[in-house]
Amino acid sequence: MILSIESSCDDSAISITEIATNKLLFHKKISQELEHSVYGGVVPELAARLHAEALPKILEQCEPYFKDLKAVAVTSTPGLAVTLVEGVTMAKAIAVALGIPIIGVNHLIGHIYSLFIEKETVFPLTVLLVSGGHTQVMQVKSLTEIETVAKSMDDSFGESFDKVAKMMGLGYPGGPVIQELADGGDRLKHNFTVPLHQSPLIAFSYSGLKNAVRLAVLDADGDTSKYKDIAASFEHIATKHLTMKLKKYFKTVKPSTFAIVGGASANIYLRGQIEELLKPHKADLLLSELQYCSDNAAMIGRVAIEMYKKEMFSSIEDLDIAPRSIL
């Protein structure tokens, strides 16, 4: 069994995964959404303090499994430095106390493996990762063969939802509230410009769209009845930007199996538009279960199984956090 820890942002999570079967034996996550919602976004120092309280409480529930643990895995990159430290410090203590190896896991690879929790892997894949911190397209052949072919030049897809929600005073996280507000709204009411629509680059950018929405919110002058159409138009253009760039990419690289992962992959409108995009290519679409779209330790554990089998261990002395990922 492998014990895995996730603390890259504002979710404290620990899981226990069986190596031989991929079976998830234990998974507990404590969300910090309520504490951060009053600030309209994650406050790193507050998140770190809450991890320091929550992780030990979850770990206590894992004690019956300690005698059977073969390794401890932990998210070490990317994420908030002050929150990554909480998880890595705990993992090192467990490794020393139990005399087991430690595995440092890339959080982004974790999202890819969220597709395979309690399942066998399916490769190769074209993967769209959309979250609060990242928007990128990757060609994935295996655990160790991952090529990033496109990424955001500024704000991420998920981050833009959070910021639009904050503009409207709707709290944090923004993804679910904007999705709910947009439902039934007029997606064509506001003619927001699709980012980079004239650029040959296969890349993403949300700063311009975010500013256009800000101006629309200001123009509403406090009339919240107008927010529904603004949200719908924003969600439409934010998603259209992704599908237009993917369509351009598919002209050179034909998709056979395509996946959407990350917290924002739970967006219903995005899922529907990607399904339509893939129909001409007759490509399969893989999606994580909704409970595993956002940050969780189960996905870290699923990666850790593959790393354990390849003996991809870290030394306690050398394992360190890296807020930015090389992917």
FENTA-V8752 format. One record per residue. N is the residue number from 1. RES is the residue in three letters. PHI is phi in degrees with one decimal (NA if undefined). PSI is psi in degrees with one decimal (999 if undefined). OMEGA is omega in whole degrees, 0 to 359 (none if undefined). Layout:
n:N res:RES phi:PHI psi:PSI omega:OMEGA
n:N res:RES phi:PHI psi:PSI omega:OMEGA
//
This chain:
n:1 res:MET phi:NA psi:150.4 omega:177
n:2 res:ILE phi:-123.0 psi:131.5 omega:173
n:3 res:LEU phi:-94.8 psi:129.9 omega:183
n:4 res:SER phi:-124.5 psi:143.1 omega:184
n:5 res:ILE phi:-124.5 psi:134.3 omega:177
n:6 res:GLU phi:-125.8 psi:122.8 omega:179
n:7 res:SER phi:-149.7 psi:36.5 omega:187
n:8 res:SER phi:-73.9 psi:-21.6 omega:181
n:9 res:CYS phi:-144.0 psi:-105.6 omega:187
n:10 res:ASP phi:-119.1 psi:21.7 omega:175
n:11 res:ASP phi:-122.2 psi:123.5 omega:176
n:12 res:SER phi:-94.3 psi:120.3 omega:185
n:13 res:ALA phi:-145.4 psi:144.2 omega:176
n:14 res:ILE phi:-138.4 psi:140.7 omega:178
n:15 res:SER phi:-135.2 psi:160.7 omega:172
n:16 res:ILE phi:-125.0 psi:123.1 omega:182
n:17 res:THR phi:-122.8 psi:137.4 omega:179
n:18 res:GLU phi:-82.1 psi:125.8 omega:186
n:19 res:ILE phi:-65.9 psi:-44.4 omega:187
n:20 res:ALA phi:-70.0 psi:-30.3 omega:188
n:21 res:THR phi:-117.5 psi:-7.0 omega:186
n:22 res:ASN phi:68.0 psi:8.6 omega:184
n:23 res:LYS phi:-71.8 psi:134.7 omega:178
n:24 res:LEU phi:-86.8 psi:109.8 omega:185
n:25 res:LEU phi:-88.8 psi:-29.3 omega:181
n:26 res:PHE phi:-153.1 psi:136.9 omega:174
n:27 res:HIS phi:-153.1 psi:123.6 omega:179
n:28 res:LYS phi:-136.0 psi:132.8 omega:178
n:29 res:LYS phi:-131.4 psi:134.6 omega:175
n:30 res:ILE phi:-114.5 psi:115.8 omega:182
n:31 res:SER phi:-85.1 psi:149.1 omega:178
n:32 res:GLN phi:-108.3 psi:13.0 omega:186
n:33 res:GLU phi:-54.4 psi:-42.8 omega:183
n:34 res:LEU phi:-62.2 psi:-43.0 omega:182
n:35 res:GLU phi:-67.6 psi:-34.1 omega:183
n:36 res:HIS phi:-88.6 psi:-18.6 omega:186
n:37 res:SER phi:-60.5 psi:-31.3 omega:181
n:38 res:VAL phi:-68.7 psi:-18.1 omega:180
n:39 res:TYR phi:-100.7 psi:-6.2 omega:179
n:40 res:GLY phi:75.5 psi:14.8 omega:180
n:41 res:GLY phi:171.0 psi:173.6 omega:184
n:42 res:VAL phi:-76.3 psi:129.5 omega:174
n:43 res:VAL phi:-99.9 psi:109.6 omega:188
n:44 res:PRO phi:-53.0 psi:-46.4 omega:183
n:45 res:GLU phi:-65.0 psi:-38.4 omega:177
n:46 res:LEU phi:-66.1 psi:-42.3 omega:179
n:47 res:ALA phi:-59.9 psi:-43.4 omega:180
n:48 res:ALA phi:-62.2 psi:-43.0 omega:180
n:49 res:ARG phi:-64.0 psi:-39.9 omega:180
n:50 res:LEU phi:-69.8 psi:-34.9 omega:175
n:51 res:HIS phi:-62.3 psi:-42.0 omega:181
n:52 res:ALA phi:-61.3 psi:-26.8 omega:178
n:53 res:GLU phi:-86.7 psi:-41.9 omega:188
n:54 res:ALA phi:-79.7 psi:-42.6 omega:185
n:55 res:LEU phi:-59.0 psi:-45.9 omega:178
n:56 res:PRO phi:-61.5 psi:-34.0 omega:179
n:57 res:LYS phi:-65.2 psi:-40.8 omega:178
n:58 res:ILE phi:-69.5 psi:-40.6 omega:182
n:59 res:LEU phi:-59.9 psi:-35.4 omega:179
n:60 res:GLU phi:-56.3 psi:-35.4 omega:181
n:61 res:GLN phi:-73.5 psi:-13.8 omega:182
n:62 res:CYS phi:-92.3 psi:-4.7 omega:186
n:63 res:GLU phi:-55.0 psi:-36.4 omega:179
n:64 res:PRO phi:-60.7 psi:-21.1 omega:182
n:65 res:TYR phi:-91.1 psi:-11.1 omega:189
n:66 res:PHE phi:-53.7 psi:-41.6 omega:186
n:67 res:LYS phi:-66.7 psi:-19.3 omega:183
n:68 res:ASP phi:-104.9 psi:3.3 omega:182
n:69 res:LEU phi:-72.8 psi:135.4 omega:178
n:70 res:LYS phi:-104.9 psi:-17.6 omega:180
n:71 res:ALA phi:-165.9 psi:162.4 omega:172
n:72 res:VAL phi:-122.8 psi:132.4 omega:180
n:73 res:ALA phi:-116.9 psi:152.0 omega:182
n:74 res:VAL phi:-153.4 psi:142.9 omega:173
n:75 res:THR phi:-66.8 psi:122.7 omega:179
n:76 res:SER phi:-116.5 psi:-12.4 omega:180
n:77 res:THR phi:-165.3 psi:151.3 omega:338
n:78 res:PRO phi:-85.0 psi:179.2 omega:178
n:79 res:GLY phi:156.2 psi:-169.3 omega:177
n:80 res:LEU phi:-77.5 psi:128.7 omega:184
n:81 res:ALA phi:-55.0 psi:-46.2 omega:185
n:82 res:VAL phi:-69.8 psi:-22.6 omega:178
n:83 res:THR phi:-91.4 psi:-35.6 omega:175
n:84 res:LEU phi:-58.0 psi:-39.6 omega:181
n:85 res:VAL phi:-57.3 psi:-40.0 omega:182
n:86 res:GLU phi:-59.7 psi:-45.7 omega:181
n:87 res:GLY phi:-70.1 psi:-44.2 omega:182
n:88 res:VAL phi:-64.9 psi:-39.7 omega:179
n:89 res:THR phi:-62.1 psi:-44.0 omega:178
n:90 res:MET phi:-63.8 psi:-43.7 omega:181
n:91 res:ALA phi:-60.9 psi:-41.8 omega:179
n:92 res:LYS phi:-63.8 psi:-40.1 omega:180
n:93 res:ALA phi:-63.9 psi:-41.1 omega:179
n:94 res:ILE phi:-65.4 psi:-43.4 omega:181
n:95 res:ALA phi:-60.4 psi:-42.6 omega:180
n:96 res:VAL phi:-68.7 psi:-46.2 omega:184
n:97 res:ALA phi:-64.3 psi:-37.7 omega:184
n:98 res:LEU phi:-100.0 psi:-6.7 omega:180
n:99 res:GLY phi:65.4 psi:41.2 omega:181
n:100 res:ILE phi:-121.2 psi:156.5 omega:180
n:101 res:PRO phi:-70.0 psi:160.0 omega:180
n:102 res:ILE phi:-117.3 psi:143.9 omega:182
n:103 res:ILE phi:-126.1 psi:119.5 omega:176
n:104 res:GLY phi:-89.6 psi:125.1 omega:186
n:105 res:VAL phi:-113.5 psi:138.5 omega:174
n:106 res:ASN phi:-79.0 psi:122.9 omega:183
n:107 res:HIS phi:-57.6 psi:-35.6 omega:181
n:108 res:LEU phi:-69.0 psi:-38.9 omega:175
n:109 res:ILE phi:-66.0 psi:-33.5 omega:175
n:110 res:GLY phi:-56.5 psi:-44.2 omega:179
n:111 res:HIS phi:-62.0 psi:-38.5 omega:177
n:112 res:ILE phi:-60.6 psi:-44.2 omega:183
n:113 res:TYR phi:-78.2 psi:-4.0 omega:172
n:114 res:SER phi:-64.1 psi:-19.9 omega:177
n:115 res:LEU phi:-68.8 psi:-22.7 omega:191
n:116 res:PHE phi:-117.9 psi:21.3 omega:178
n:117 res:ILE phi:-63.5 psi:122.3 omega:184
n:118 res:GLU phi:61.7 psi:25.1 omega:179
n:119 res:LYS phi:-137.2 psi:168.8 omega:173
n:120 res:GLU phi:-84.8 psi:155.9 omega:181
n:121 res:THR phi:-76.2 psi:154.7 omega:177
n:122 res:VAL phi:-130.3 psi:107.8 omega:178
n:123 res:PHE phi:-130.5 psi:155.9 omega:2
n:124 res:PRO phi:-79.4 psi:162.8 omega:183
n:125 res:LEU phi:-138.8 psi:146.6 omega:163
n:126 res:THR phi:-102.2 psi:124.5 omega:188
n:127 res:VAL phi:-120.1 psi:130.8 omega:170
n:128 res:LEU phi:-103.5 psi:115.8 omega:177
n:129 res:LEU phi:-101.6 psi:119.4 omega:179
n:130 res:VAL phi:-129.5 psi:118.7 omega:182
n:131 res:SER phi:-148.8 psi:-172.6 omega:178
n:132 res:GLY phi:-70.6 psi:-20.8 omega:182
n:133 res:GLY phi:-114.9 psi:-13.5 omega:188
n:134 res:HIS phi:-144.5 psi:145.1 omega:168
n:135 res:THR phi:-139.5 psi:111.2 omega:182
n:136 res:GLN phi:-157.1 psi:155.4 omega:177
n:137 res:VAL phi:-110.2 psi:132.5 omega:182
n:138 res:MET phi:-130.3 psi:143.5 omega:169
n:139 res:GLN phi:-97.6 psi:118.7 omega:185
n:140 res:VAL phi:-116.5 psi:115.1 omega:177
n:141 res:LYS phi:-98.9 psi:-30.0 omega:180
n:142 res:SER phi:-167.4 psi:-177.4 omega:177
n:143 res:LEU phi:-54.9 psi:-38.9 omega:186
n:144 res:THR phi:-104.7 psi:0.3 omega:180
n:145 res:GLU phi:-119.9 psi:86.0 omega:182
n:146 res:ILE phi:-129.0 psi:122.8 omega:180
n:147 res:GLU phi:-118.2 psi:123.7 omega:175
n:148 res:THR phi:-84.5 psi:122.1 omega:184
n:149 res:VAL phi:-107.7 psi:-13.4 omega:177
n:150 res:ALA phi:-160.2 psi:145.0 omega:177
n:151 res:LYS phi:-151.7 psi:172.0 omega:180
n:152 res:SER phi:-75.5 psi:143.2 omega:178
n:153 res:MET phi:-87.4 psi:-13.8 omega:180
n:154 res:ASP phi:-151.8 psi:-112.3 omega:181
n:155 res:ASP phi:-65.6 psi:152.6 omega:176
n:156 res:SER phi:-90.6 psi:167.2 omega:178
n:157 res:PHE phi:-57.6 psi:-51.7 omega:181
n:158 res:GLY phi:-65.7 psi:-38.5 omega:179
n:159 res:GLU phi:-61.8 psi:-37.5 omega:181
n:160 res:SER phi:-65.2 psi:-34.7 omega:176
n:161 res:PHE phi:-66.0 psi:-41.8 omega:179
n:162 res:ASP phi:-61.5 psi:-42.4 omega:183
n:163 res:LYS phi:-72.1 psi:-36.2 omega:177
n:164 res:VAL phi:-66.0 psi:-40.7 omega:177
n:165 res:ALA phi:-62.2 psi:-39.3 omega:179
n:166 res:LYS phi:-65.1 psi:-38.5 omega:178
n:167 res:MET phi:-59.2 psi:-34.6 omega:183
n:168 res:MET phi:-91.6 psi:0.7 omega:180
n:169 res:GLY phi:70.2 psi:33.5 omega:185
n:170 res:LEU phi:-99.1 psi:-0.5 omega:177
n:171 res:GLY phi:87.3 psi:-169.6 omega:185
n:172 res:TYR phi:-131.0 psi:143.3 omega:359
n:173 res:PRO phi:-78.5 psi:154.0 omega:187
n:174 res:GLY phi:-83.5 psi:-25.5 omega:184
n:175 res:GLY phi:-54.0 psi:-57.3 omega:181
n:176 res:PRO phi:-63.7 psi:-38.7 omega:184
n:177 res:VAL phi:-72.7 psi:-36.6 omega:177
n:178 res:ILE phi:-69.1 psi:-39.7 omega:178
n:179 res:GLN phi:-60.2 psi:-44.5 omega:180
n:180 res:GLU phi:-67.2 psi:-42.1 omega:180
n:181 res:LEU phi:-66.1 psi:-35.9 omega:183
n:182 res:ALA phi:-72.9 psi:-23.9 omega:183
n:183 res:ASP phi:-60.2 psi:118.7 omega:181
n:184 res:GLY phi:87.7 psi:-4.8 omega:177
n:185 res:GLY phi:-79.0 psi:167.1 omega:180
n:186 res:ASP phi:-85.1 psi:107.2 omega:183
n:187 res:ARG phi:-71.8 psi:-14.2 omega:181
n:188 res:LEU phi:-107.6 psi:5.6 omega:183
n:189 res:LYS phi:-62.4 psi:-42.7 omega:181
n:190 res:HIS phi:-111.0 psi:122.4 omega:184
n:191 res:ASN phi:-86.8 psi:62.8 omega:178
n:192 res:PHE phi:-65.7 psi:143.8 omega:180
n:193 res:THR phi:-75.8 psi:135.0 omega:176
n:194 res:VAL phi:-71.5 psi:123.2 omega:181
n:195 res:PRO phi:-57.9 psi:139.8 omega:174
n:196 res:LEU phi:55.6 psi:26.6 omega:185
n:197 res:HIS phi:-67.4 psi:-23.3 omega:178
n:198 res:GLN phi:-100.9 psi:-0.3 omega:182
n:199 res:SER phi:-88.0 psi:137.9 omega:176
n:200 res:PRO phi:-74.8 psi:-11.5 omega:182
n:201 res:LEU phi:-64.5 psi:139.7 omega:170
n:202 res:ILE phi:-96.5 psi:89.2 omega:184
n:203 res:ALA phi:-155.5 psi:172.7 omega:183
n:204 res:PHE phi:-128.4 psi:151.7 omega:179
n:205 res:SER phi:-154.9 psi:132.0 omega:181
n:206 res:TYR phi:-123.3 psi:0.8 omega:182
n:207 res:SER phi:-67.0 psi:-40.3 omega:180
n:208 res:GLY phi:-67.5 psi:-43.8 omega:178
n:209 res:LEU phi:-62.8 psi:-41.3 omega:179
n:210 res:LYS phi:-58.5 psi:-41.8 omega:180
n:211 res:ASN phi:-68.6 psi:-37.2 omega:179
n:212 res:ALA phi:-63.8 psi:-39.3 omega:178
n:213 res:VAL phi:-67.2 psi:-38.7 omega:178
n:214 res:ARG phi:-57.2 psi:-43.1 omega:180
n:215 res:LEU phi:-66.9 psi:-36.9 omega:178
n:216 res:ALA phi:-66.4 psi:-38.8 omega:178
n:217 res:VAL phi:-65.7 psi:-41.9 omega:177
n:218 res:LEU phi:-62.8 psi:-39.2 omega:180
n:219 res:ASP phi:-66.8 psi:-26.8 omega:178
n:220 res:ALA phi:-68.5 psi:-19.8 omega:174
n:221 res:ASP phi:51.8 psi:46.1 omega:176
n:222 res:GLY phi:83.7 psi:-2.0 omega:179
n:223 res:ASP phi:-81.2 psi:94.5 omega:186
n:224 res:THR phi:-67.1 psi:-15.0 omega:178
n:225 res:SER phi:-66.5 psi:-20.0 omega:180
n:226 res:LYS phi:-86.4 psi:-10.6 omega:184
n:227 res:TYR phi:-67.2 psi:-29.3 omega:183
n:228 res:LYS phi:-61.4 psi:-45.2 omega:179
n:229 res:ASP phi:-70.6 psi:-35.4 omega:178
n:230 res:ILE phi:-63.9 psi:-44.9 omega:180
n:231 res:ALA phi:-63.1 psi:-43.4 omega:181
n:232 res:ALA phi:-64.2 psi:-43.7 omega:180
n:233 res:SER phi:-66.2 psi:-40.0 omega:178
n:234 res:PHE phi:-63.1 psi:-49.4 omega:181
n:235 res:GLU phi:-59.2 psi:-39.8 omega:179
n:236 res:HIS phi:-61.7 psi:-49.6 omega:183
n:237 res:ILE phi:-72.5 psi:-38.3 omega:178
n:238 res:ALA phi:-59.9 psi:-39.7 omega:179
n:239 res:THR phi:-76.2 psi:-40.0 omega:179
n:240 res:LYS phi:-60.4 psi:-36.1 omega:177
n:241 res:HIS phi:-58.3 psi:-44.4 omega:179
n:242 res:LEU phi:-64.6 psi:-47.8 omega:185
n:243 res:THR phi:-68.3 psi:-34.0 omega:178
n:244 res:MET phi:-65.4 psi:-42.1 omega:180
n:245 res:LYS phi:-71.3 psi:-35.7 omega:177
n:246 res:LEU phi:-67.1 psi:-39.8 omega:178
n:247 res:LYS phi:-60.2 psi:-40.3 omega:177
n:248 res:LYS phi:-64.9 psi:-41.9 omega:180
n:249 res:TYR phi:-65.6 psi:-36.9 omega:182
n:250 res:PHE phi:-68.8 psi:-12.8 omega:176
n:251 res:LYS phi:-68.9 psi:-25.0 omega:181
n:252 res:THR phi:-110.0 psi:-30.4 omega:180
n:253 res:VAL phi:-125.5 psi:105.8 omega:182
n:254 res:LYS phi:-75.8 psi:127.6 omega:180
n:255 res:PRO phi:-79.0 psi:139.1 omega:173
n:256 res:SER phi:-112.4 psi:-43.4 omega:173
n:257 res:THR phi:-131.1 psi:122.5 omega:185
n:258 res:PHE phi:-121.5 psi:143.0 omega:180
n:259 res:ALA phi:-134.3 psi:147.4 omega:172
n:260 res:ILE phi:-116.6 psi:127.1 omega:180
n:261 res:VAL phi:-133.5 psi:170.8 omega:181
n:262 res:GLY phi:100.8 psi:163.8 omega:183
n:263 res:GLY phi:-55.4 psi:-39.1 omega:182
n:264 res:ALA phi:-78.5 psi:-6.2 omega:178
n:265 res:SER phi:-69.7 psi:-9.9 omega:177
n:266 res:ALA phi:-76.4 psi:-10.3 omega:182
n:267 res:ASN phi:-63.7 psi:121.5 omega:186
n:268 res:ILE phi:-66.8 psi:-41.3 omega:181
n:269 res:TYR phi:-64.6 psi:-42.1 omega:178
n:270 res:LEU phi:-60.6 psi:-46.3 omega:180
n:271 res:ARG phi:-58.5 psi:-42.9 omega:180
n:272 res:GLY phi:-65.2 psi:-41.5 omega:181
n:273 res:GLN phi:-68.9 psi:-36.0 omega:177
n:274 res:ILE phi:-68.1 psi:-38.7 omega:177
n:275 res:GLU phi:-58.6 psi:-43.3 omega:179
n:276 res:GLU phi:-65.3 psi:-39.6 omega:180
n:277 res:LEU phi:-62.7 psi:-35.2 omega:185
n:278 res:LEU phi:-82.9 psi:-17.5 omega:185
n:279 res:LYS phi:-54.7 psi:-47.4 omega:180
n:280 res:PRO phi:-62.1 psi:-24.9 omega:182
n:281 res:HIS phi:-91.7 psi:-6.3 omega:183
n:282 res:LYS phi:51.2 psi:38.3 omega:181
n:283 res:ALA phi:-89.7 psi:145.8 omega:176
n:284 res:ASP phi:-77.2 psi:143.6 omega:177
n:285 res:LEU phi:-113.0 psi:123.1 omega:176
n:286 res:LEU phi:-105.3 psi:137.6 omega:179
n:287 res:LEU phi:-134.8 psi:144.2 omega:174
n:288 res:SER phi:-74.1 psi:154.0 omega:170
n:289 res:GLU phi:-60.0 psi:145.4 omega:185
n:290 res:LEU phi:-54.7 psi:-36.1 omega:182
n:291 res:GLN phi:-69.1 psi:-15.2 omega:181
n:292 res:TYR phi:-111.0 psi:8.6 omega:178
n:293 res:CYS phi:-71.1 psi:-45.5 omega:180
n:294 res:SER phi:-78.3 psi:173.5 omega:182
n:295 res:ASP phi:-55.7 psi:135.4 omega:179
n:296 res:ASN phi:-159.2 psi:161.3 omega:181
n:297 res:ALA phi:-84.9 psi:-20.1 omega:180
n:298 res:ALA phi:-62.0 psi:-39.9 omega:179
n:299 res:MET phi:-69.3 psi:-33.5 omega:177
n:300 res:ILE phi:-66.4 psi:-39.7 omega:178
n:301 res:GLY phi:-65.1 psi:-35.6 omega:180
n:302 res:ARG phi:-67.6 psi:-40.1 omega:174
n:303 res:VAL phi:-64.0 psi:-43.0 omega:184
n:304 res:ALA phi:-59.5 psi:-34.2 omega:177
n:305 res:ILE phi:-59.1 psi:-46.7 omega:181
n:306 res:GLU phi:-66.2 psi:-39.0 omega:179
n:307 res:MET phi:-68.3 psi:-36.6 omega:178
n:308 res:TYR phi:-62.6 psi:-44.3 omega:181
n:309 res:LYS phi:-63.6 psi:-28.7 omega:179
n:310 res:LYS phi:-94.5 psi:4.7 omega:181
n:311 res:GLU phi:55.6 psi:41.7 omega:179
n:312 res:MET phi:-88.4 psi:66.5 omega:183
n:313 res:PHE phi:-92.7 psi:159.1 omega:174
n:314 res:SER phi:-111.5 psi:156.2 omega:172
n:315 res:SER phi:-86.2 psi:149.0 omega:180
n:316 res:ILE phi:-60.3 psi:-36.8 omega:181
n:317 res:GLU phi:-69.1 psi:-37.2 omega:187
n:318 res:ASP phi:-90.6 psi:-22.9 omega:182
n:319 res:LEU phi:-66.5 psi:123.3 omega:181
n:320 res:ASP phi:-140.0 psi:163.5 omega:178
n:321 res:ILE phi:-78.8 psi:154.7 omega:175
n:322 res:ALA phi:-142.3 psi:99.7 omega:183
n:323 res:PRO phi:-56.6 psi:-29.0 omega:179
n:324 res:ARG phi:-108.6 psi:138.6 omega:181
n:325 res:SER phi:-91.8 psi:151.9 omega:177
n:326 res:ILE phi:-84.9 psi:-9.4 omega:179
n:327 res:LEU phi:-72.9 psi:999 omega:none
//
